[in-house]
């Protein structure tokens, strides 16, 4: 799967906790409808997205997917391959817990 700069910009243009309906790109270069809840930037080289394939199942976190990617490469190349985070990992569980419990805050650039 890949994330392109247009989907990224849709989410960061006016960030909101409920996220946005947008897309990810599969290996056949087709746009797959996704709901991206949050982009988490750990550093320039490590970023993640919390998302769910559309249609979204209200109230369930079982369908959440988290992908990690290199934020600098996205800005440089306008498209970047995203790597799925293992749903059984402590990092995945912590990110979902932090999202569900509104522990993340938004940072915007003006």
N, C-alpha and C positions, 0 to 999 in steps of 0.2 A: 504494500500500500504506500501511497505517497500523499503528501500535503503540499499544496501550492500556495503561492503568495496571495492569491485572490481569496481563497477560503480563510487563510490566516487573517487577512485584513478585515473580512466580514466580522470575525469574532472580536478583534481588538479595536475596531473603529468606535464602537459604543459598547464596552463590556457590561454585561449584566449576568448575574448569577444563574439565571435560567438558561443562558446560552442561546445559540442560533442554529437554525436549520441551514446547513450548507452541504458540503460534499468532501469526500476523500477520493483519490484516484487509484484504481486497481492496476494490476500489472498489464492489463489489456488497454490501458489508457482511457478507461471508461469512468465517468463520474458516478460514484455510488453515494446515494443520499445518506447523510449522517447528521446527527445533532451534536454539535460540539459545545460542551458545557463550559470548559475552562481551558486556558493555556497556562501552564505553570512553567516559569522560567527559573531554573536553578542557577544557570550561568550561561554565558554565550554559547558554550558547547553542549549544554544539556538542557533540554526543554521537554515538556510532555503535554499531551492533550488528553482530557477526559471526554469521552464521546460515547455515543450509542447509535447503532444503525437504526434508521427510520423504518417503520414507525416506532416511536418511543413508547415504552410501557410505563405509564404513570405510576409513581410510587415504588418502583422496583429498582434496586441497584445491581441486581444480578446480571443485567445486560450491559453494564458499563464496560467499556474497553479503555485501556490507557496505552498510548503509544509514546515512545520517546524518539527524539530527533535532535539534530544539530541545528540550533537556531541561527548560528552564523552562516552555515551553508544554505539555509533557506533564504536568508537575505541576499546572499551572493548569487545563488543560482536560480532563485524564484520557484524552485520545486525541490523537495527533499524526500528521500525514502524514510518511512517511519517504521520503528521496530516495536512490536507488541510487548508489553510488560506482562510477565507471568501472573495470572490471577491468583495464584497461591503464594506469591511472594509477600514479604512483610511490607515492602515499599508500596505495592499495589493496594493492599489493605489500608495502609496509613493514608494514602492519597484519597481513597474513596471516603474513608472516615472523616478526614479533614474537610472534604468537599461537602458531604452530607451535613456535617455539623457547623458549616459556615465559618471555618477557621481560616480560610484564605481571604486575603484582602486584595483589592484591585489597585494596580499602579498604572497611571496613565501618563503619557508624555504630551506636553503642550508645546 
